[in-house]
Amino acid sequence: MTKSIRPRARFLKHSLILTLTAFSLGGVGLQAQEAIETPRPHLLSLQDCISLALQESPALEASRFDVATAIEEVRSARAKLLPDLTAEAPVQALSVSPTR
């Protein structure tokens, strides 16, 4: 034979469960409300994300240095094609008396 729970005790048990559920849901609701009310930082668009990724990419930065190196190598190769001009001049020491 099973013991039956009295109606008053069953009512208190259900009331307690409902109260605890309401408090727990209320806390979640408050957290959600706070999340909505807190100011969000600036939201990024897709273009913003792409530009930030391009600015922060280490591979992209390394490729920029490679391009700069290649440009300097081209300048060096062009400089070798230019004529090499050298000039010499004798230096003479003149001994002149000052004029009055």
matplotlib code that plots the C-alpha trace (Angstrom):
import matplotlib.pyplot as plt

x = [0.0, 1.4, 1.1, -0.8, 0.4, -2.1, -3.6, -2.2, 1.3, 1.0, -0.1, 2.9, 5.3, 4.0, 4.0, 7.6, 8.6, 6.8, 8.4, 11.9, 11.2, 10.0, 13.1, 15.4, 13.6, 13.4, 17.2, 17.6, 15.2, 17.1, 20.4, 18.7, 17.3, 20.7, 22.3, 19.8, 20.2, 24.0, 25.5, 27.1, 30.5, 30.5, 29.3, 31.5, 30.3, 31.7, 33.9, 35.3, 36.1, 37.9, 40.0, 41.0, 42.0, 44.0, 45.8, 46.5, 47.5, 51.2, 51.3, 50.1, 52.7, 55.4, 54.3, 54.5, 58.2, 58.7, 57.2, 59.5, 62.5, 61.6, 61.1, 64.6, 66.1, 64.5, 66.0, 69.4, 69.2, 68.1, 71.0, 73.5, 72.2, 73.0, 76.4, 79.1, 80.6, 83.8, 85.9, 89.3, 90.8, 94.4, 94.7, 97.2, 98.3, 98.7, 101.0, 99.9, 100.8, 97.9, 97.2, 97.0]
y = [0.0, 3.4, 6.4, 9.2, 12.8, 15.0, 17.7, 20.5, 19.0, 18.5, 22.1, 23.3, 21.2, 22.5, 26.0, 25.6, 24.2, 27.0, 29.7, 28.3, 28.1, 31.6, 32.9, 31.0, 32.2, 35.7, 35.7, 34.6, 37.3, 39.9, 38.8, 39.0, 42.5, 43.7, 42.3, 44.2, 47.5, 47.5, 49.6, 47.4, 48.3, 49.4, 46.5, 45.6, 45.3, 42.6, 45.2, 46.3, 42.7, 42.2, 45.4, 44.5, 41.0, 42.4, 44.9, 42.3, 39.3, 38.3, 36.6, 39.8, 41.8, 39.3, 39.6, 43.4, 43.0, 40.6, 43.2, 45.9, 43.6, 42.9, 46.6, 47.3, 44.5, 45.9, 49.3, 47.8, 45.9, 49.1, 51.0, 48.5, 49.3, 53.0, 54.2, 54.4, 57.9, 58.6, 61.8, 62.8, 66.2, 67.1, 69.2, 72.0, 74.1, 77.7, 80.0, 83.5, 86.6, 88.6, 91.8, 95.1]
z = [0.0, -1.0, 1.1, -0.5, -0.1, 1.5, -0.7, 1.4, 1.3, -2.4, -2.8, -0.8, -2.8, -6.1, -4.8, -3.8, -7.2, -9.0, -6.8, -7.4, -11.1, -11.2, -9.4, -11.7, -14.8, -13.3, -13.0, -16.6, -17.6, -15.7, -17.3, -20.7, -19.9, -18.7, -21.9, -24.0, -22.1, -21.9, -24.7, -27.3, -28.8, -32.4, -34.6, -37.5, -41.0, -43.3, -45.0, -41.6, -40.7, -44.1, -43.7, -40.2, -41.2, -44.0, -41.7, -39.0, -41.2, -40.7, -44.1, -45.7, -43.9, -44.9, -48.5, -48.3, -47.3, -50.2, -52.6, -51.2, -51.6, -55.2, -56.0, -54.6, -56.7, -59.8, -59.0, -58.5, -61.8, -63.6, -62.1, -63.5, -67.0, -66.6, -67.7, -65.1, -65.1, -63.3, -63.4, -62.3, -61.9, -60.8, -57.8, -58.0, -55.1, -56.3, -54.5, -55.2, -53.4, -52.2, -54.2, -52.6]

ax = plt.figure().add_subplot(projection="3d")
ax.plot(x, y, z, "-o")
ax.set_aspect("equal")
plt.show()
